[in-house]
Amino acid sequence: MPHVNIRMYPGRTDEQKEALTKKVIEAFGEAMDIPPRWLTVAIEEVDADDWHAEVVEPEILGKAELLTKEPEYLDD
């Protein structure tokens, strides 16, 4: 624990995903003093056509009280 699930549009390379994973692990270590061995990271690609139904409705709007950073793109 903890587990971080990153959901984003497809199209990033394996190298970009690996770099992001390393940064997430570093950030947890710096901000919360959590050792890398306790952390798992998953990257799930969600097609743009499915984003609203699979991410916005259940994860953002449905759990708005848990957000620590709200999406700015919903105001567009």
Number of C-alpha atoms within 10 A of each C-alpha: 9 11 10 14 11 14 15 15 13 12 9 10 9 9 9 11 14 12 11 15 18 13 12 18 19 16 13 15 14 11 8 9 10 16 12 15 8 10 15 14 15 12 15 12 14 15 14 12 9 11 15 15 11 15 15 16 13 12 14 16 15 11 11 14 8 11 11 7 7 11 11 7 6 7 5 4
